[in-house]
Amino acid sequence: MKAAENILEVIGNTPLVRSHSLAKHVKANVYLKLEYLNPGSSVKDRPALQIIEDAEASGQLLPGGTIVEATSGNTGMGLALGAAVKGYKCIFVMPDKMSDEKIKALRAFGARVVVCPTAVEPDDPRSYYSVAARLAQETPGAFLANQYHNPSNPKAHYLKTGPELWEQTDGEIDVFVSTMGTGGTISGTARYLKEKNPNIKIVGIDPVGSIYYDFFKTGKMTEANSYLVEGFGEDILPSTMNFEFVDEVVRVTDRECFLATRRLVREEGIFAGGSSGGAVAGAIKYAERIDRKLNIVVLLPDSAARYLSKIFDDDWMRENGFLDEDWGGGTVATLLTKKPKRIFSTELGAKVSDVISLMKDHGISQLPVLDEGRVVGIINETDVLNHLLENGGRDEKIDDLVETQFAIVEPSNRIGLIGQFFRQNKIVIVIDGKKLVGIITKIDFIDYVSNQI
Ligand SMILES: Cc1ncc(COP(=O)(O)O)c(C=O)c1O
């Protein structure tokens, strides 16, 4: 009988499938490594099992122990599979931007899931890294899987993913493309492939907002910004990420990731998730620059099933500006061209009388408020009026009147993004790099949309 002894034995040996539709305009052959066909539906089954086995071997994980991890979901699934078969308990700590499906899947395995805020610094005690470390210390018999710094993570890919790819391609792989989260996948696979053939190019894919692209280009750590695609990109530099083996980093936007993900499912029947879309979008950008028939292998980390209420939901996509609207869409930059170029603003610490003069002289009803060049809020005529009606003085500082309910967009953002901010009663400010370049009111938006229909 050809039966596996348990579910852990069927991890790996995932198929390699050629891409046709998304890659049809490029010269290269693009092959997709379908990691969503692992039993936990992601590539992370591989490092999870390696981490457990190495911890058992070193005595860090004893029978009946508890596995603790900071995970965006997929490593949790892999660890939970291992724990189910081997009889361990699990506690997982996740950032709050993760999809409900991921949280529910972990709870289905009986794991305890703790959700932490995404928008805090990694060393903040509320961050999911810090909370996981604390829980591991407080729980008797706990073992912190520590995928960001555990060498078993890249080792899994060195021992399995790399050799599989080498065999599946008969050694005829020219380029390996991978997203970079902990860096385990790219670092371990690349180390193996480069040992086999140092000419194989390794391309890392990074979402706009993550630190990796800038770090690779400049060697400097920059500040991370938020992005919506899940599972890759970082705001810290994990020790499992080894740039020694990376030849190039290609950057992708959320929009590129999500549109490619939808196309993969609809046009190729490849039921993969958002980072897979990102990996393919980045691989195609890379392939578009190369006019040779290379064999490019792209690793697709996880399954579409975890993103049905996001990437595959038209309302969610439209609200976030990723689908073009019936009225034509366009970017924030296009809308700004219809407005006067000059932008007025005021400074924190200015007097109410200064703001009244500015508003009166230029016929404007709201002003961005800056502090050392950075936008910190908005002051509008209603705030000023209320202040005067409540017997506030004209010589008083405006600081207490400044509203902080505003949203920042960039000129390249789709206009569809703005609608949701108006529904939340936020004022929209446009920043290009660090420079204030515009303020968009509801009437600007109405004007623009009505002219497009
Ligand atoms: C969906 C998804 N994509 C990409 C990655 C990145 O893989 P790695 O951590 O090996 O760099 C992960 C890792 O958790 C993931 O969950």
The ligand as an ORCA input file, in Angstrom:
! r2SCAN-3c Opt
* xyz 0 1
  C       1.772     34.053      2.444
  C       3.245     34.127      2.620
  N       3.990     34.583      1.608
  C       5.321     34.693      1.713
  C       5.996     34.358      2.876
  C       7.497     34.573      2.952
  O       8.226     33.407      3.170
  P       9.562     33.473      4.032
  O       9.177     33.760      5.450
  O      10.173     32.122      3.910
  O      10.418     34.550      3.487
  C       5.248     33.892      3.970
  C       5.887     33.606      5.229
  O       5.260     33.487      6.259
  C       3.847     33.775      3.828
  O       3.081     33.348      4.853
*
